[in-house]
Amino acid sequence: MKKGFSLPLWVTGAAKSAIKKLIGLPFEDYELIKIPKEKNLIKIKVHSAGLINEESQALGISFVDSGLDLDLTQNLEIWTIASLEKTYKTSNRRLDRINIIPGYGVGIDQKTSKICISDFAQQLLIENLLNIIPEGYTLNLEIVFPNGKFLAERTSNKSFGIVEGLSIIGTSAETFASASPDQLKNAKAQLKQIIANEVCDTIIFVIGENGLNLATSSNIKFPIIKVGNWIGPLLVDAAIQKIKTVILFGYHGKLIKLAGGIFHTHNHLADARIEILVYLAIKEEVPLEIIQKLSQSNTVEDALLVLESFSLSMADKLWNKLSDTIEKRSTEYINRYTKTDMKVGAIIFDRNRKIRWSGLNSKDYISAFKGF
């Protein structure tokens, strides 16, 4: 199975190398990274490290090797700039001794200006850096992605209020190719393990890192599997395994493809999102002048804004219809390969990560996602 290591590990490797240089330890071209709650160490290559700014700061540089040909961050250059500050207040919170600063090319929350970083990435930094910070000092760690702003334009970050660059996301050490059969094999293995270890008849399939982050922070009691682009075959496998209900949870820009019968969702293979939306708008008798504007939209999010500016109620009606269509087409897809009573639900969130729409099969589940 082709795999590599996620962005947080390469950030941590560069940071660890910079701190070691700052406190006088010799440079090595690799760092051993400890994964939280695991015993194994992962060897991460570091390109270089050196003292800067009159030796009050140190710079560590690494290049991402995710092992994935189509990964946006593959070969991404990472700079970590470390400096130490005398601490005058004591704190029991481990994160208080590490001040993570978003530098150039690193994504921040548009509303709060805080760095966009996953819990896994923060825990990884704490686990590997805390024990080498000298007693009585706080670490200031600035993270820079020199090419981050350019690459962020090719993502949906802005749709989620993330600006200025790339997020430091990732929920595990290893990465898997979402468009390859390896990802399907891995997801099937997770499904099999959940069925073997838990008594459950409902499973959540989340689409993308943003979907996973939102799902895990919501009040959901069901098992969660992050799926890649092989959504169709995984739905069939769940039906064969006698799961009663699968809830598809994700951002509308990804799930909309299922409403058009596209069940391998990677952009390199198929895309018809605006065309699908226009078709649904025609069926819902949206005014022609609005349909024309929808057809000229660059993204599904732009189309939603067009429709909301015309009528909020019409926008909600169309997006709920989209959810219904996802459920219907998913069921039709499964029944091509196996006869089943399994229900497929669809719950969709918007650009503000607000959970808003659901199909008929998932009406009874959406309150659990919202935390009611």
N, C-alpha and C positions, 0 to 999 in steps of 0.2 A: 504494500500500500504506500503510494507516494505521499510523503508528509514532510513538514518542516516545523519551524517554531514561530510562534506568534510575535507580533510587534512588541508587547511589553517585555519579553525576554531580551530583545536586542537593546531596548532602552536601558534596562537594568544592567546589562553587561557593560555598556558604555559608561553608565553612572558609577558602577563599582570600580572600574578602571581609573576613572577620574579622581575619585576619593582616595584611592590607594596612592596615586601619584602625589596628591596634595599632602598626604601625611608622611611622605618620604619612602614609600615602598617601591620596589623596582617594577617597571612595566613588563607585563606578560601579554602575549597576543591572544589570550583567551581568558575567560572568567567562568568559574563553576557557579551555576545559579541553582539555588534551592527553591523547589516548588512548594508553596504552602500546603500542609497536610499530606505531603508525600515524602518518602525517604530518599528518592533518587536525586542526583545532581545532574544538570544538563550543561554541557560544555558549549559556551557561546564565544564565537570568534570576535575579537576586538581589533579594529584597524590601527588605532594609535591613541596615545594619551600624552599630554604634556602640560607644563606649568605656563600660565599666561598672566598678564596684568600684574607685573612685578611680583610674581609668584604667590599672589593672594588668591588666585583661582587656578583651577585645573580643567582642562578640556579632554573629554573622552569621545572617541568617534567609532561608530560601528555601522555596518551595512546590513540591512535585513536580508536574510535568506529564508524565505517562508517555504521554499520547496515547491511553490505553485507558479506555473508559467503565467497564468492570467491574473494573479494577485496584484492589486494596485500598489501595495507596499513592497513588492519584490525589488530588492536592491536599493531600497530607500536609505538615504544617508541620514544618520542620526548624530547630532552633537549634544553632549550633556556638559554643562558648565557648573562646576561644583565650587562652593566656597563655604567656609566655616565662620560661624558667628557665636561669640561668647553668650552663654545662656545665663540669665540672672534670675529666672523663675523656674522652679521645678514643676514637672507635670507627670502624671501617671499615664497620660495618653501617648502611645508610641508615635502616632503620626505628628504630634506636636514638635518632635525633634527633627522632622523632615519637612521643609517648606518647598513644595513643588511649584515651580514657576513656569507658566506657558510662554515660551519664546516664539520667535518667528516661525510661522508655518504650522503651529500647533493649535488645534481647534479649541475654542472657548464657547461657553454658553452666552448667547447674544443678550440675554436678560441680566445675568449675574456677573458676566466677565470671568467666571471661574473656569479653570481648565476642564476639558471634557476627557475624563479618564475613568476607566472601569474600576470596580472594587478589586477585581483580580490583579490589575496592574498596580494599584496602590499597595495591596498586601505583598506583592512580589518585591516592590521596592523596600518596604519595611523589613521583610524577612531577610533580605540580602545586604542592606546598607546599615541598618541600625547598629549592628555589633562592631562596625569598623569606624563609626563616628566617635571621636575622642570624648571622653566624659566631660560634661560641663559645656558642651558646644551643640549648636543647632546647625543642621546642614541646609544651605540654600542650594537647590538644584534646579537650574534652568534647562529646559528641554527645547531643542531647536530642530526643526525639520527644514533644511534649506530649500527643498523642493515641495514643501507641504502645501503652500497656497495654490500652486499650479495643479497639483494632483487633486486637491479638494474640490476643484471645479468639476471633476469627473465623478463626483459622488452625490448622494442626496442629502449631504450634511445640512445645507441651508434649509431644507424642508423641515428639519428637526430643530432649527434655531441654533445650529452649530456653525460658527463663522471663523474666519481667519486661517483655517488650516484643517489638518487631519486629526481626528480623535485618536486617543490612545486606548483603543478598545481591545477586547479579547477576554474570553472567560476561561481559557485553558492554555496550557503550554504548547500543545501541538496544534498544527493546522492541517486541514484536509481540503482538497480541491472540491469546491462545491459543484463544479460542472462535470466532475469525473465519476466513473462508477465506484471509485474508492469511497466517496462521500455517501453514496447510497448504501454500500456495504456496511459502513460504520453506523449509519442511522438504523439500519435493520438490526444490527447487533445490539444497539441500545434498546430498541423496542423489545427484542427477545429477552434481554436481561430484566427489563421492567416487568414484563409479564411473568417471568420466573420468580421474581423476588417480591412482588406486590399483588395484592388482591385489588384489581381495578378494572373498571369497564369504560373509563373515559380517559383519553390521553390528549394532551395539547401539542400540536405541531406548530412551532414558532418559525417565522420566516425572517432571517437576518439577525444581526447583532442587536439592533435597536429593538426588535421584537422580543428577543431573549431578555434583554435588560429590563424592559417594561413588564414582561410577564413575571419574571422572578421577583420584581419589587411590588407586584400586585398581590391581592389576597386570594391566591389560587392554591387549591389543595390537591390538584391533579398532577400526575407526572408530566414533565415537560421534555420534549425532544426538539433541539434545533435542527431543522432540516435544511438541506442544500437545495439544489435546483431540481432534483429528481422527486418531485412531489407526487406525481401520479403513481409510479411503482411502489412508493412507500405507503400510499393510501391502500393500494391493492393488498400489500403485505399485511397491513393492520386488519383488513377485512378477513383475510385468510386466518389470522391469529385470533379471530372471534372477538375483537374489540367492539364494544357496542356503539361508542361515540368517539369521533375524532373532531376536535375543534381546531380549525386553521386560524392562526392569529398572526396578523402582520399589517404592514403599511399598505395602503391601497395601491401604490405604484407597482408592487410586486404581485399581490394577490389578484389584481384585475386580469392578468393573463389567463388565469384559470376560467374566468367567465367567458373567454373566447376559445376554450378547449385546448389551451396550450399548457401541457403538464410537465414539460421540462423548461424552466423559466429563465435560463441563462440568456443574456442579451445577444451573445454570439450565435445563438441558435434560432431565436424567434423573438419578434417584438411586434405588437399590434395594439398597444395600449390605447392610444387615442382613437383608433378605428373601432375598438370594442366599445369605448365610452360613447362615441357618436351613435353607434348602432343602438345601444341601450337608451340613449336620449331620444332617438326617433321613436322607439317603442313606447316611451313614456310621454310622448307628444310634447316635448320641450319646444318652445317657439323656434322657428327656422333661423331667425337672426342670431339666437343664442347658440344653436347647433353649429352655425357657421364659425362663430368665435371659438367654440370648443375644438373644432377641426383644425384651427390655426394655432392651438396651444402647443408649446414645446414639451410640456410634461403634464402628467395627470394632476399634479398639485396646482399648476397654472389653470388648468381647466376647472378644478374645484373652486378656485378663487373667482373665476369668471361667473360661474353659476351662482355662487353665494352672493356676489354683488348684485345679481339679478333677483334672486329669491332664495332665502335660507331654507324655507320649507321645501321648495322644489329640489334644492341640492340634497337635503336629507332624504327625500323620497327616492332620488336617483341612486344615491349611494347605498341605501337599504336594498333597493332593487338589485344593485351590483352584488351585494352580499348574498341575496337569494339565488342569483344566477350562478355564483361560485358554488354554492351548495348543490344546486341542481346538476350543473355540468360535472362536478366531482363525482356525484352518485352515478351519473351516466357512464363516466369513464371506468369506474370500478366494476360496474355491471357488464362491461365488455369482456371482463376476464374472469369474474367469479360472481356467483349469485350470493347476495348478502342482505341482511337487514340493518347493517351498520349505518348509522346516521353521520353525516358530515355537516358540521357547523362552520360558519365564517364570522369572525369578529375583527373589525378593522379599526385602526387608529389613524389620526390625522397628523399634520406637520408639527403640531404642538405636543405630540405624544399623548393626545387625549383620546381615550377609547370612546367611539361614537356610534358605530353602525354594526348591525348584526343581521343575519338571515333568520328565517323562521325557525330553523333547527337549533339556533343558538340563543334565542330570546331568554331562555331560562338560565343561561350561563353568564350573560354579560354583566350582571350585577356582581358576580364573584370577582371578575376582572377589575371592576371599578372599586371594589373594596366595600361594597354596601353590606 
